[in-house]
Amino acid sequence: MQYLVTESKWNDFRKVFTETAKNYNSIAIDAVAFYVIKAAYKCFGKALRPRYEERLSKHFNKRYYYKNMLKSLISLWYLEDLGVLRKNEHVIDVGCGGSPSILAYMIVQKKEKPLNAELIDKSNCQIAIAEKLLGNNCEITTHVHDFSFEKSNFTNNSFVIMSYFLCEQSKHKIKNIVEHLEFGENDTLVIDYRKNIEKLHKKLRIPKQKKLYTWSLRTALPFDITLAAGEGSIHVSGLYVKSTEGS
Ligand SMILES: C[S@@+](CC[C@H](N)C(=O)[O-])C[C@H]1O[C@@H](n2cnc3c(N)ncnc32)[C@H](O)[C@@H]1O
């Protein structure tokens, strides 16, 4: 489905893009490796389970940071337009990478005071980039470990984001994510390849006290933003499970 974004929303993105660009530009990479990694993701992206050491983390974020941020942002704007997005003080980014999703959530929140963000990633190089790019916009707590919902002790009523985390998980972890979405007490946004979202959707048995929303959207970008995203349009598939208690 085509999803149109208003100029005032694009201006909210432009503001944060300008604020973060200096730190983003300071991430130095070498051009040849950048194109090799870009080509590898294009060919094998859906099957990759890479280890994000320093060089790969830098290259991954150089290529995907703003593109993935726009995917989260467009999904959040869409949910906001539907009138179903919960705006929470406490947000948890699972498999955060450079954490573009937290910045997207911050844009939608439009709050002056910093967000309370928990960043989880098994790569400390990714977490270091996230801390650099988020700057003073958030009060950050970081956890560097191989994440599993079985072992997590999340604060209830948090907003949980998983952006391109699902695609790197084993069958066992996916089962664990399904259980969390069915029984957990948080609102959860999942963004991933369309095929993975459809598979996840099929597995879910959502109880009455929760609501499920899914989407597959295409949004054309204004010319200046195509330069940030490295694409002329953004295609995003996602799923949102909202706990209806207390809403
Ligand atoms: C494809 S990247 C996505 C990063 C970011 N969320 C984005 O949208 O740009 C996946 C991230 O998940 C992390 N990751 C994958 N499996 C993990 C696990 N089991 N526990 C913690 N982090 C994990 C990787 O280290 C990597 O940073």
The ligand as an ORCA input file, in Angstrom:
! r2SCAN-3c Opt
* xyz 0 1
  C      20.455     -6.372     11.067
  S      21.059     -5.608     12.525
  C      19.751     -4.438     12.821
  C      20.198     -3.277     13.674
  C      19.148     -2.216     13.952
  N      18.072     -2.718     14.767
  C      18.637     -1.589     12.667
  O      17.436     -1.644     12.414
  O      19.460     -1.028     11.940
  C      20.767     -6.848     13.769
  C      21.377     -6.508     15.112
  O      20.897     -7.465     16.059
  C      21.984     -7.918     16.866
  N      21.629     -9.280     17.295
  C      21.342    -10.349     16.513
  N      21.015    -11.420     17.276
  C      21.101    -11.023     18.565
  C      20.859    -11.672     19.810
  N      20.456    -12.929     19.868
  N      21.025    -10.952     20.957
  C      21.411     -9.658     20.906
  N      21.642     -8.985     19.754
  C      21.483     -9.645     18.589
  C      23.201     -7.852     15.941
  O      24.414     -7.763     16.678
  C      22.894     -6.586     15.123
  O      23.413     -5.435     15.724
*
